[in-house]
Amino acid sequence: MRPLTHPSLDDVTVEGILHALSDPVRAAIYWQLSCADSANTCSAFLKMEDRCIPKSTLSQHFRALREAGLIRSERRGVEMLNTTRCAEVEQRFPGLLPAIKNAQSIQCEARKLDADLKHAATRAARSA
């Protein structure tokens, strides 16, 4: 089995981080990992929100996060345990991850509000 590569902190770039977190599924995986008390396996993310994600797709998402320097992955038997490198990234780019998380939270809330308004308008139109 091929060894996992993790970039050194000096090789982690803002562009790589932004690219990795630009995908909504990868962003959700990363923020869930950052809130976890311990390492999580890839299979813990097979069902996210309202959809099932194939293992092969999850593997690619975890690879993108790992190559961006956002997570550290370790093989334990047949499982892959994943943890974030928040402290390391914070040391290299102070305030970057909290700013991205805050911006994504604002965007998420705006999308939910927009969806709720559209749903309410649809219901009102049907009952009229």
WOMOPE-V941324 format. One record per residue. N is the residue number from 1. RES is the residue in three letters. PSI is psi in radians with two decimals (NA if undefined). D_CENTER is the distance of its C-alpha to the mean C-alpha in Angstrom with 2 decimals. Layout:
N_RES_PSI_D_CENTER + N_RES_PSI_D_CENTER
This chain:
1_MET_2.40_25.42 + 2_ARG_2.38_23.90 + 3_PRO_2.60_22.61 + 4_LEU_2.45_19.00 + 5_THR_2.38_18.82 + 6_HIS_2.24_16.92 + 7_PRO_2.58_17.82 + 8_SER_2.78_20.04 + 9_LEU_-0.60_19.06 + 10_ASP_-0.42_21.63 + 11_ASP_-0.10_19.94 + 12_VAL_2.27_16.54 + 13_THR_2.71_16.73 + 14_VAL_-0.72_15.47 + 15_GLU_-0.74_15.53 + 16_GLY_-0.72_13.37 + 17_ILE_-0.84_10.66 + 18_LEU_-0.71_11.10 + 19_HIS_-0.80_11.20 + 20_ALA_-0.68_8.01 + 21_LEU_0.03_6.15 + 22_SER_-0.35_8.91 + 23_ASP_2.22_7.74 + 24_PRO_-0.62_6.93 + 25_VAL_-0.79_5.81 + 26_ARG_-0.71_3.42 + 27_ALA_-0.78_2.57 + 28_ALA_-0.73_3.70 + 29_ILE_-0.84_3.30 + 30_TYR_-0.81_2.98 + 31_TRP_-0.60_5.22 + 32_GLN_-0.71_6.94 + 33_LEU_-0.67_7.65 + 34_SER_-0.39_8.87 + 35_CYS_-0.18_11.09 + 36_ALA_2.56_12.45 + 37_ASP_-0.41_15.97 + 38_SER_3.11_15.92 + 39_ALA_2.57_14.30 + 40_ASN_2.57_12.74 + 41_THR_2.79_13.74 + 42_CYS_-0.64_11.98 + 43_SER_-0.28_14.31 + 44_ALA_-0.25_12.96 + 45_PHE_0.25_10.33 + 46_LEU_-0.59_13.18 + 47_LYS_1.97_13.61 + 48_MET_2.24_10.97 + 49_GLU_-1.99_12.71 + 50_ASP_0.26_15.70 + 51_ARG_2.72_15.09 + 52_CYS_2.41_15.32 + 53_ILE_2.20_13.36 + 54_PRO_2.58_15.74 + 55_LYS_-0.70_15.43 + 56_SER_-0.67_16.09 + 57_THR_-0.74_13.24 + 58_LEU_-0.74_10.81 + 59_SER_-0.72_12.67 + 60_GLN_-0.67_12.15 + 61_HIS_-0.79_8.35 + 62_PHE_-0.63_8.73 + 63_ARG_-0.76_11.60 + 64_ALA_-0.74_10.04 + 65_LEU_-0.71_7.70 + 66_ARG_-0.81_11.00 + 67_GLU_-0.43_13.24 + 68_ALA_-0.17_11.69 + 69_GLY_0.23_12.48 + 70_LEU_-0.48_9.27 + 71_ILE_2.82_9.84 + 72_ARG_2.27_13.21 + 73_SER_2.48_14.12 + 74_GLU_2.26_17.58 + 75_ARG_2.32_19.67 + 76_ARG_1.68_21.71 + 77_GLY_-2.14_24.05 + 78_VAL_-0.09_22.29 + 79_GLU_2.73_19.01 + 80_MET_2.04_16.16 + 81_LEU_2.34_15.05 + 82_ASN_2.37_11.83 + 83_THR_2.76_11.64 + 84_THR_2.81_10.11 + 85_ARG_0.68_12.56 + 86_CYS_-0.86_12.35 + 87_ALA_-0.71_16.15 + 88_GLU_-0.77_16.79 + 89_VAL_-0.69_14.70 + 90_GLU_-0.65_16.31 + 91_GLN_-0.70_19.59 + 92_ARG_-0.74_19.30 + 93_PHE_1.40_17.94 + 94_PRO_2.24_18.95 + 95_GLY_-0.13_17.26 + 96_LEU_-0.95_14.72 + 97_LEU_-0.76_11.46 + 98_PRO_-0.63_13.25 + 99_ALA_-0.74_14.51 + 100_ILE_-0.77_11.31 + 101_LYS_-0.74_10.01 + 102_ASN_-0.79_13.56 + 103_ALA_-0.73_13.80 + 104_GLN_-0.60_10.86 + 105_SER_-0.75_12.51 + 106_ILE_-0.79_15.80 + 107_GLN_-0.74_14.83 + 108_CYS_-0.78_13.54 + 109_GLU_-0.71_16.81 + 110_ALA_-0.71_18.87 + 111_ARG_-0.73_17.69 + 112_LYS_-0.77_18.52 + 113_LEU_-0.77_21.82 + 114_ASP_-0.77_22.64 + 115_ALA_-0.72_22.08 + 116_ASP_-0.72_24.25 + 117_LEU_-0.73_26.90 + 118_LYS_-0.71_27.07 + 119_HIS_-0.76_27.39 + 120_ALA_-0.70_30.13 + 121_ALA_-0.69_31.93 + 122_THR_-0.77_31.94 + 123_ARG_-0.73_33.39 + 124_ALA_-0.69_35.96 + 125_ALA_-0.65_37.01 + 126_ARG_-0.62_37.51 + 127_SER_-0.17_39.62 + 128_ALA_NA_41.77
